[in-house]
Amino acid sequence: MIGAVLIIAALLGAWELYVDSGGVDDLVLAAPSQIAQSLWDDRGLLASNLGVTAQEVGLGLVAALALGLLLAFAIHFSPTLRRALYPLMVGSQAIPIPIVAPLLVFWLGFGILPKIVIIALICFFPVVVATIGGLDRVDPELRKLMRTLDASRWQTFRFTEMPTALPAALSGTRIAVAVAVIAAVFAEQSGSTSGLGRLITQAGYNLDSPRAYAAVVLLAAFAVALFALLGLAERHLLRHRPRDPSR
């Protein structure tokens, strides 16, 4: 922890010296002191826009998790769906958001719904892939045991496959959380009246780099906080699982 603080302090000091010495125009790159001043002076504006972005991220993650798990379970139960949907899902990740976003705004308006859709489209894929991987790695002997106990397919899935795949699903969710914030920025920059993504765009137009970087600092802090909260939830959910004796 102390080492990380020292590294950050050294980087901030070098950054400050670089800007103050004229290495780059502060219209392009604000110094840390200018960013800190903007965080204080614009705290009300930044907080209100952070609230908008946080709502979009939260709802978008819920939608991504629901969609990702639903697709993963469907693909797990149906080899036909696996062959049909997997290539489509992979291809969906190659579609640039600036191409899709205007169409979603045209269909759904400038409200929160198109932002939720964009976040879900960007974040569902790691949930699907990680969950399917976890389900595929279930020990076949466990499935045989369940069959000898006359368990139904649903009982095998509920009591054996789902608990075994839970750590993988949570890992996919953590990846989704890490990209959800930048997904919200893409969504807001494609058509929005508020949010930190919109604020960054406006600050860029006004050559107000301290405010733009202050918004980026808040986005980064928000992403770290979400990731940490999910880590706590993961430890809570998995605390009763038996430890792997091979580790």
Secondary structure as GFF3:
##gff-version 3
##sequence-region A 1 247
A	DSSP	alpha_helix	2	20	.	.	.	ID=ss1
A	DSSP	alpha_helix	32	41	.	.	.	ID=ss2
A	DSSP	alpha_helix	43	77	.	.	.	ID=ss3
A	DSSP	alpha_helix	79	92	.	.	.	ID=ss4
A	DSSP	alpha_helix	97	108	.	.	.	ID=ss5
A	DSSP	alpha_helix	113	136	.	.	.	ID=ss6
A	DSSP	alpha_helix	140	148	.	.	.	ID=ss7
A	DSSP	alpha_helix	153	156	.	.	.	ID=ss8
A	DSSP	pi_helix	157	161	.	.	.	ID=ss9
A	DSSP	alpha_helix	162	190	.	.	.	ID=ss10
A	DSSP	alpha_helix	196	205	.	.	.	ID=ss11
A	DSSP	alpha_helix	209	238	.	.	.	ID=ss12
###
